[in-house]
Amino acid sequence: MVKRLIVAMLLVLGVGLFLPGCKGDSELRQRFRKEAIESRLDKFAKEMNLSKEQLVKFNEVKGKITSKMETTKKDREAFKDEMKAEMEKENPDVNMMADKIKGKIDIAAQNGKETVDLLKDLYNVLDENQKKVFVAKIHKKLDALEALQE
């Protein structure tokens, strides 16, 4: 149950840290834009009927998530430019590129872990009824993901 919850949280919000820089105007890309994430977070807060104390924690979590999204977008754009410049060379340094890509994967994993921790912190300030609603939402997302895999 806990493992499933963590995986779902990573998929639902963690991925949002990386997709906003993708090219194109797909529906998936639109769902992970900073504005769309903020809108869904605000909708979540309204649906959960958070208390003033809970809203303080919620706004802290939301601020950290959106700040991380802005930072990772800038980093991703710089990384893309660096890789593009290297590939335009007659003899690109593939070893250097591979090492940098591995480093970006490590950063992405760390960002995912941090997002899960933020969501866990938010979950921990919910009351028992709100936790049930939260878990039900995660189950719904998991069911939708499983349906896509079939």
C-alpha positions as CSV (number, residue, x, y, z in Angstrom):
1,M,0.0,0.0,0.0
2,V,2.7,2.5,1.0
3,K,4.9,1.5,-1.9
4,R,1.9,1.9,-4.3
5,L,1.2,5.3,-2.8
6,I,4.8,6.4,-3.2
7,V,5.0,5.2,-6.8
8,A,1.7,7.0,-7.7
9,M,2.9,10.3,-6.1
10,L,6.1,10.1,-8.1
11,L,4.2,9.5,-11.3
12,V,1.6,12.1,-10.7
13,L,3.7,15.1,-9.6
14,G,7.3,14.0,-9.9
15,V,7.1,13.7,-13.6
16,G,5.8,17.2,-13.7
17,L,9.3,18.4,-12.9
18,F,10.6,17.2,-16.2
19,L,7.9,17.3,-18.9
20,P,7.4,21.1,-19.0
21,G,10.4,21.5,-21.2
22,C,9.3,19.1,-23.9
23,K,8.6,20.5,-27.3
24,G,5.2,20.3,-29.0
25,D,1.8,21.1,-27.7
26,S,0.5,17.7,-26.6
27,E,-2.2,17.2,-24.0
28,L,0.3,15.4,-21.8
29,R,2.7,18.3,-22.0
30,Q,-0.1,20.7,-21.1
31,R,-1.0,18.6,-18.0
32,F,2.6,19.0,-16.7
33,R,3.1,22.7,-17.3
34,K,3.7,24.7,-14.1
35,E,0.3,26.5,-14.4
36,A,-1.5,23.2,-14.8
37,I,0.2,21.7,-11.8
38,E,-0.6,24.8,-9.7
39,S,-4.2,24.7,-10.8
40,R,-4.5,21.0,-9.9
41,L,-2.9,21.7,-6.5
42,D,-5.3,24.5,-5.8
43,K,-8.2,22.3,-6.8
44,F,-6.9,19.7,-4.4
45,A,-6.7,22.2,-1.6
46,K,-10.2,23.3,-2.2
47,E,-11.6,19.8,-2.5
48,M,-9.8,18.8,0.8
49,N,-11.3,21.8,2.6
50,L,-8.0,22.5,4.3
51,S,-7.8,24.3,7.6
52,K,-5.8,27.5,8.0
53,E,-2.9,25.5,9.5
54,Q,-3.1,23.0,6.7
55,L,-3.2,25.7,4.1
56,V,0.1,27.1,5.5
57,K,1.8,23.7,4.9
58,F,0.0,23.3,1.5
59,N,1.3,26.7,0.3
60,E,4.8,25.8,1.5
61,V,4.7,22.5,-0.4
62,K,3.2,24.2,-3.5
63,G,5.8,26.9,-3.4
64,K,8.6,24.4,-3.2
65,I,7.2,22.3,-6.1
66,T,6.7,25.3,-8.4
67,S,10.1,26.7,-7.5
68,K,11.7,23.4,-8.3
69,M,9.9,23.3,-11.6
70,E,11.3,26.7,-12.6
71,T,14.8,25.7,-11.6
72,T,14.7,22.4,-13.4
73,K,13.3,24.0,-16.5
74,K,16.2,26.5,-16.6
75,D,18.7,23.7,-15.9
76,R,17.1,21.5,-18.6
77,E,17.3,24.2,-21.2
78,A,21.0,24.8,-20.4
79,F,21.7,21.1,-20.6
80,K,20.0,20.8,-23.9
81,D,22.0,23.7,-25.4
82,E,25.2,22.1,-24.0
83,M,24.4,18.7,-25.5
84,K,23.4,20.3,-28.8
85,A,26.6,22.2,-29.0
86,E,28.7,19.1,-28.3
87,M,26.8,17.1,-30.9
88,E,27.5,19.8,-33.6
89,K,31.2,19.2,-33.1
90,E,33.0,17.1,-35.7
91,N,34.1,14.7,-32.9
92,P,31.7,15.0,-30.0
93,D,33.0,13.8,-26.6
94,V,30.5,10.9,-26.1
95,N,32.1,9.9,-22.8
96,M,31.6,13.4,-21.4
97,M,28.0,13.4,-22.7
98,A,27.3,10.0,-21.2
99,D,28.6,11.2,-17.8
100,K,26.5,14.3,-17.9
101,I,23.4,12.4,-18.8
102,K,24.0,10.0,-15.9
103,G,24.3,13.0,-13.7
104,K,21.0,14.4,-14.9
105,I,19.4,11.0,-14.2
106,D,20.7,11.2,-10.7
107,I,19.3,14.7,-10.3
108,A,16.0,13.6,-11.7
109,A,15.8,10.8,-9.2
110,Q,16.7,13.2,-6.3
111,N,14.0,15.6,-7.5
112,G,11.5,12.8,-7.5
113,K,12.5,11.8,-4.0
114,E,12.2,15.4,-2.8
115,T,8.7,15.7,-4.3
116,V,7.6,12.5,-2.6
117,D,8.9,13.9,0.7
118,L,6.9,17.1,0.2
119,L,3.7,15.2,-0.5
120,K,4.3,13.0,2.5
121,D,4.7,16.1,4.7
122,L,1.4,17.4,3.3
123,Y,-0.3,14.1,3.8
124,N,0.9,14.0,7.5
125,V,-1.0,17.3,8.3
126,L,-4.3,16.0,6.9
127,D,-7.0,14.7,9.3
128,E,-8.2,11.1,9.0
129,N,-11.1,11.9,6.7
130,Q,-8.9,13.9,4.4
131,K,-6.3,11.1,4.4
132,K,-9.0,8.7,3.2
133,V,-9.9,11.1,0.3
134,F,-6.2,11.6,-0.5
135,V,-5.6,7.8,-0.7
136,A,-8.8,7.3,-2.7
137,K,-7.5,9.8,-5.3
138,I,-4.2,8.0,-5.5
139,H,-6.0,4.7,-6.0
140,K,-8.0,6.3,-8.8
141,K,-4.8,7.5,-10.5
142,L,-3.3,4.0,-10.1
143,D,-6.3,2.3,-11.6
144,A,-6.1,4.7,-14.6
145,L,-2.4,3.9,-15.0
146,E,-3.1,0.2,-14.8
147,A,-5.8,0.5,-17.4
148,L,-3.4,2.2,-19.8
149,Q,-1.0,-0.8,-19.4
150,E,-3.6,-3.4,-20.4
